[in-house]
Amino acid sequence: MFGKKSISEQLLKKMTPADMALVKLSMISLGLLLATYFEQLRAVDPMIYLALFIIFAIKPLMLWLK
């Protein structure tokens, strides 16, 4: 049990960079789809979305810069 990896870890190990990029693009598409269904999401100030992007991008960016 201690040496066994979870299903998500096994899946991530098999993914290529192209697969990860496709997952990210599909999530962006899902976000745009939800924005079309929920008008309130488009009424929010875009600077809030920019701030969220920066907050979520800090850790991956720090790993990339190391």
N, CA, C and O atoms as CSV, one atom per row, in Angstrom:
chain,resi,resn,atom,element,x,y,z
A,1,MET,N,N,0.817,-1.186,0.000
A,1,MET,CA,C,0.000,0.000,0.000
A,1,MET,C,C,0.867,1.259,0.000
A,1,MET,O,O,0.481,2.260,-0.604
A,2,PHE,N,N,2.027,1.238,0.660
A,2,PHE,CA,C,2.847,2.443,0.728
A,2,PHE,C,C,3.532,2.726,-0.602
A,2,PHE,O,O,3.727,3.890,-0.951
A,3,GLY,N,N,3.901,1.692,-1.354
A,3,GLY,CA,C,4.596,1.876,-2.611
A,3,GLY,C,C,3.663,2.084,-3.794
A,3,GLY,O,O,4.114,2.390,-4.898
A,4,LYS,N,N,2.370,1.920,-3.568
A,4,LYS,CA,C,1.409,2.009,-4.652
A,4,LYS,C,C,1.061,3.467,-4.938
A,4,LYS,O,O,0.784,4.239,-4.020
A,5,LYS,N,N,1.076,3.839,-6.222
A,5,LYS,CA,C,0.740,5.202,-6.602
A,5,LYS,C,C,-0.756,5.304,-6.875
A,5,LYS,O,O,-1.402,4.331,-7.264
A,6,SER,N,N,-1.291,6.507,-6.662
A,6,SER,CA,C,-2.710,6.710,-6.915
A,6,SER,C,C,-2.975,6.714,-8.420
A,6,SER,O,O,-2.050,6.802,-9.228
A,7,ILE,N,N,-4.226,6.617,-8.771
A,7,ILE,CA,C,-4.611,6.591,-10.181
A,7,ILE,C,C,-4.227,7.894,-10.863
A,7,ILE,O,O,-3.767,7.882,-12.005
A,8,SER,N,N,-4.408,9.015,-10.180
A,8,SER,CA,C,-4.058,10.295,-10.793
A,8,SER,C,C,-2.550,10.416,-11.016
A,8,SER,O,O,-2.126,10.988,-12.020
A,9,GLU,N,N,-1.750,9.900,-10.117
A,9,GLU,CA,C,-0.296,9.927,-10.293
A,9,GLU,C,C,0.118,9.056,-11.475
A,9,GLU,O,O,0.998,9.433,-12.249
A,10,GLN,N,N,-0.514,7.895,-11.615
A,10,GLN,CA,C,-0.214,7.020,-12.738
A,10,GLN,C,C,-0.613,7.668,-14.057
A,10,GLN,O,O,0.108,7.553,-15.048
A,11,LEU,N,N,-1.749,8.344,-14.075
A,11,LEU,CA,C,-2.215,9.015,-15.282
A,11,LEU,C,C,-1.294,10.165,-15.660
A,11,LEU,O,O,-0.965,10.341,-16.833
A,12,LEU,N,N,-0.879,10.948,-14.669
A,12,LEU,CA,C,0.022,12.070,-14.949
A,12,LEU,C,C,1.370,11.599,-15.475
A,12,LEU,O,O,1.985,12.271,-16.303
A,13,LYS,N,N,1.824,10.462,-15.003
A,13,LYS,CA,C,3.118,9.944,-15.459
A,13,LYS,C,C,3.056,9.533,-16.928
A,13,LYS,O,O,4.050,9.640,-17.645
A,14,LYS,N,N,1.885,9.060,-17.381
A,14,LYS,CA,C,1.730,8.629,-18.758
A,14,LYS,C,C,1.495,9.792,-19.721
A,14,LYS,O,O,1.665,9.631,-20.930
A,15,MET,N,N,1.107,10.959,-19.205
A,15,MET,CA,C,0.762,12.082,-20.074
A,15,MET,C,C,2.007,12.736,-20.655
A,15,MET,O,O,3.019,12.906,-19.975
A,16,THR,N,N,1.909,13.095,-21.915
A,16,THR,CA,C,2.978,13.836,-22.580
A,16,THR,C,C,2.681,15.326,-22.449
A,16,THR,O,O,1.563,15.689,-22.083
A,17,PRO,N,N,3.630,16.186,-22.732
A,17,PRO,CA,C,3.355,17.629,-22.693
A,17,PRO,C,C,2.210,18.038,-23.622
A,17,PRO,O,O,1.456,18.960,-23.310
A,18,ALA,N,N,2.080,17.360,-24.753
A,18,ALA,CA,C,0.972,17.669,-25.666
A,18,ALA,C,C,-0.365,17.324,-25.013
A,18,ALA,O,O,-1.341,18.056,-25.176
A,19,ASP,N,N,-0.414,16.213,-24.275
A,19,ASP,CA,C,-1.650,15.838,-23.576
A,19,ASP,C,C,-2.017,16.875,-22.523
A,19,ASP,O,O,-3.186,17.236,-22.378
A,20,MET,N,N,-1.021,17.351,-21.793
A,20,MET,CA,C,-1.276,18.361,-20.765
A,20,MET,C,C,-1.772,19.658,-21.384
A,20,MET,O,O,-2.656,20.313,-20.831
A,21,ALA,N,N,-1.212,20.032,-22.524
A,21,ALA,CA,C,-1.658,21.242,-23.212
A,21,ALA,C,C,-3.104,21.085,-23.673
A,21,ALA,O,O,-3.891,22.028,-23.587
A,22,LEU,N,N,-3.456,19.897,-24.161
A,22,LEU,CA,C,-4.833,19.660,-24.591
A,22,LEU,C,C,-5.808,19.700,-23.418
A,22,LEU,O,O,-6.931,20.182,-23.563
A,23,VAL,N,N,-5.390,19.201,-22.263
A,23,VAL,CA,C,-6.237,19.281,-21.072
A,23,VAL,C,C,-6.469,20.740,-20.687
A,23,VAL,O,O,-7.587,21.128,-20.347
A,24,LYS,N,N,-5.417,21.538,-20.743
A,24,LYS,CA,C,-5.544,22.962,-20.406
A,24,LYS,C,C,-6.466,23.671,-21.387
A,24,LYS,O,O,-7.302,24.478,-20.979
A,25,LEU,N,N,-6.323,23.379,-22.674
A,25,LEU,CA,C,-7.202,23.998,-23.665
A,25,LEU,C,C,-8.653,23.573,-23.482
A,25,LEU,O,O,-9.567,24.369,-23.697
A,26,SER,N,N,-8.866,22.329,-23.089
A,26,SER,CA,C,-10.242,21.884,-22.851
A,26,SER,C,C,-10.838,22.587,-21.628
A,26,SER,O,O,-12.034,22.877,-21.608
A,27,MET,N,N,-10.025,22.860,-20.620
A,27,MET,CA,C,-10.523,23.579,-19.453
A,27,MET,C,C,-10.851,25.034,-19.796
A,27,MET,O,O,-11.821,25.591,-19.283
A,28,ILE,N,N,-10.048,25.642,-20.656
A,28,ILE,CA,C,-10.345,27.002,-21.107
A,28,ILE,C,C,-11.664,27.013,-21.874
A,28,ILE,O,O,-12.489,27.907,-21.684
A,29,SER,N,N,-11.861,26.023,-22.736
A,29,SER,CA,C,-13.101,25.928,-23.505
A,29,SER,C,C,-14.302,25.739,-22.581
A,29,SER,O,O,-15.362,26.323,-22.803
A,30,LEU,N,N,-14.131,24.926,-21.553
A,30,LEU,CA,C,-15.215,24.730,-20.586
A,30,LEU,C,C,-15.527,26.037,-19.859
A,30,LEU,O,O,-16.692,26.357,-19.623
A,31,GLY,N,N,-14.498,26.779,-19.511
A,31,GLY,CA,C,-14.709,28.071,-18.862
A,31,GLY,C,C,-15.455,29.047,-19.756
A,31,GLY,O,O,-16.334,29.773,-19.290
A,32,LEU,N,N,-15.113,29.069,-21.025
A,32,LEU,CA,C,-15.823,29.941,-21.964
A,32,LEU,C,C,-17.272,29.501,-22.147
A,32,LEU,O,O,-18.168,30.338,-22.259
A,33,LEU,N,N,-17.499,28.199,-22.177
A,33,LEU,CA,C,-18.860,27.687,-22.275
A,33,LEU,C,C,-19.686,28.114,-21.067
A,33,LEU,O,O,-20.824,28.558,-21.215
A,34,LEU,N,N,-19.118,27.981,-19.882
A,34,LEU,CA,C,-19.835,28.396,-18.672
A,34,LEU,C,C,-20.097,29.895,-18.675
A,34,LEU,O,O,-21.135,30.343,-18.188
A,35,ALA,N,N,-19.170,30.671,-19.217
A,35,ALA,CA,C,-19.350,32.123,-19.277
A,35,ALA,C,C,-20.512,32.496,-20.192
A,35,ALA,O,O,-21.173,33.511,-19.975
A,36,THR,N,N,-20.761,31.686,-21.205
A,36,THR,CA,C,-21.896,31.991,-22.080
A,36,THR,C,C,-23.219,31.663,-21.405
A,36,THR,O,O,-24.233,32.300,-21.691
A,37,TYR,N,N,-23.224,30.687,-20.520
A,37,TYR,CA,C,-24.455,30.320,-19.830
A,37,TYR,C,C,-24.745,31.210,-18.624
A,37,TYR,O,O,-25.909,31.417,-18.280
A,38,PHE,N,N,-23.727,31.730,-17.993
A,38,PHE,CA,C,-23.900,32.556,-16.808
A,38,PHE,C,C,-23.452,33.976,-17.112
A,38,PHE,O,O,-22.260,34.283,-17.087
A,39,GLU,N,N,-24.414,34.835,-17.398
A,39,GLU,CA,C,-24.116,36.214,-17.781
A,39,GLU,C,C,-23.384,36.981,-16.669
A,39,GLU,O,O,-22.636,37.912,-16.965
A,40,GLN,N,N,-23.583,36.611,-15.411
A,40,GLN,CA,C,-22.955,37.320,-14.298
A,40,GLN,C,C,-21.433,37.191,-14.345
A,40,GLN,O,O,-20.724,38.075,-13.863
A,41,LEU,N,N,-20.926,36.107,-14.918
A,41,LEU,CA,C,-19.478,35.933,-15.008
A,41,LEU,C,C,-18.849,36.974,-15.923
A,41,LEU,O,O,-17.713,37.395,-15.702
A,42,ARG,N,N,-19.582,37.387,-16.947
A,42,ARG,CA,C,-19.042,38.376,-17.868
A,42,ARG,C,C,-19.177,39.790,-17.326
A,42,ARG,O,O,-18.540,40.708,-17.841
A,43,ALA,N,N,-19.994,39.982,-16.297
A,43,ALA,CA,C,-20.185,41.310,-15.726
A,43,ALA,C,C,-19.077,41.668,-14.725
A,43,ALA,O,O,-18.957,42.826,-14.327
A,44,VAL,N,N,-18.278,40.693,-14.324
A,44,VAL,CA,C,-17.204,40.922,-13.350
A,44,VAL,C,C,-16.062,41.676,-14.031
A,44,VAL,O,O,-15.773,41.465,-15.209
A,45,ASP,N,N,-15.424,42.552,-13.268
A,45,ASP,CA,C,-14.293,43.329,-13.776
A,45,ASP,C,C,-13.178,42.384,-14.239
A,45,ASP,O,O,-12.784,41.491,-13.489
A,46,PRO,N,N,-12.665,42.565,-15.458
A,46,PRO,CA,C,-11.603,41.681,-15.954
A,46,PRO,C,C,-10.328,41.708,-15.105
A,46,PRO,O,O,-9.548,40.756,-15.137
A,47,MET,N,N,-10.112,42.765,-14.365
A,47,MET,CA,C,-8.922,42.823,-13.508
A,47,MET,C,C,-8.982,41.765,-12.409
A,47,MET,O,O,-7.940,41.302,-11.947
A,48,ILE,N,N,-10.169,41.381,-11.989
A,48,ILE,CA,C,-10.311,40.317,-10.998
A,48,ILE,C,C,-9.822,38.998,-11.596
A,48,ILE,O,O,-9.119,38.232,-10.936
A,49,TYR,N,N,-10.197,38.740,-12.847
A,49,TYR,CA,C,-9.725,37.531,-13.516
A,49,TYR,C,C,-8.206,37.563,-13.691
A,49,TYR,O,O,-7.540,36.539,-13.545
A,50,LEU,N,N,-7.669,38.724,-13.999
A,50,LEU,CA,C,-6.224,38.860,-14.131
A,50,LEU,C,C,-5.534,38.580,-12.795
A,50,LEU,O,O,-4.512,37.896,-12.752
A,51,ALA,N,N,-6.094,39.108,-11.711
A,51,ALA,CA,C,-5.523,38.863,-10.383
A,51,ALA,C,C,-5.562,37.368,-10.039
A,51,ALA,O,O,-4.597,36.832,-9.495
A,52,LEU,N,N,-6.670,36.701,-10.355
A,52,LEU,CA,C,-6.761,35.261,-10.103
A,52,LEU,C,C,-5.743,34.500,-10.935
A,52,LEU,O,O,-5.120,33.557,-10.445
A,53,PHE,N,N,-5.569,34.901,-12.188
A,53,PHE,CA,C,-4.578,34.262,-13.048
A,53,PHE,C,C,-3.184,34.377,-12.440
A,53,PHE,O,O,-2.439,33.398,-12.398
A,54,ILE,N,N,-2.837,35.555,-11.976
A,54,ILE,CA,C,-1.509,35.775,-11.397
A,54,ILE,C,C,-1.332,34.938,-10.132
A,54,ILE,O,O,-0.279,34.334,-9.928
A,55,ILE,N,N,-2.351,34.902,-9.291
A,55,ILE,CA,C,-2.277,34.126,-8.045
A,55,ILE,C,C,-2.081,32.643,-8.350
A,55,ILE,O,O,-1.258,31.977,-7.721
A,56,PHE,N,N,-2.849,32.123,-9.327
A,56,PHE,CA,C,-2.747,30.699,-9.650
A,56,PHE,C,C,-1.476,30.362,-10.406
A,56,PHE,O,O,-1.056,29.205,-10.402
A,57,ALA,N,N,-0.853,31.330,-11.052
A,57,ALA,CA,C,0.335,31.069,-11.864
A,57,ALA,C,C,1.636,31.203,-11.078
A,57,ALA,O,O,2.693,30.854,-11.604
A,58,ILE,N,N,1.600,31.687,-9.861
A,58,ILE,CA,C,2.825,31.954,-9.107
A,58,ILE,C,C,3.620,30.664,-8.871
A,58,ILE,O,O,4.807,30.617,-9.192
A,59,LYS,N,N,3.006,29.635,-8.329
A,59,LYS,CA,C,3.752,28.408,-8.005
A,59,LYS,C,C,4.320,27.729,-9.247
A,59,LYS,O,O,5.506,27.402,-9.247
A,60,PRO,N,N,3.532,27.495,-10.320
A,60,PRO,CA,C,4.157,26.881,-11.507
A,60,PRO,C,C,5.274,27.739,-12.085
A,60,PRO,O,O,6.274,27.209,-12.571
A,61,LEU,N,N,5.118,29.044,-12.039
A,61,LEU,CA,C,6.157,29.921,-12.560
A,61,LEU,C,C,7.427,29.814,-11.720
A,61,LEU,O,O,8.532,29.820,-12.261
A,62,MET,N,N,7.274,29.718,-10.408
A,62,MET,CA,C,8.443,29.582,-9.536
A,62,MET,C,C,9.169,28.263,-9.805
A,62,MET,O,O,10.399,28.219,-9.803
A,63,LEU,N,N,8.404,27.181,-10.037
A,63,LEU,CA,C,9.033,25.892,-10.362
A,63,LEU,C,C,9.751,25.961,-11.699
A,63,LEU,O,O,10.813,25.363,-11.871
A,64,TRP,N,N,9.173,26.691,-12.647
A,64,TRP,CA,C,9.767,26.792,-13.977
A,64,TRP,C,C,11.056,27.617,-13.944
A,64,TRP,O,O,11.988,27.347,-14.701
A,65,LEU,N,N,11.106,28.623,-13.066
A,65,LEU,CA,C,12.274,29.481,-13.002
A,65,LEU,C,C,13.439,28.874,-12.229
A,65,LEU,O,O,14.568,29.350,-12.354
A,66,LYS,N,N,13.194,27.838,-11.437
A,66,LYS,CA,C,14.270,27.203,-10.651
A,66,LYS,C,C,15.281,26.547,-11.511
A,66,LYS,O,O,16.244,25.972,-11.003
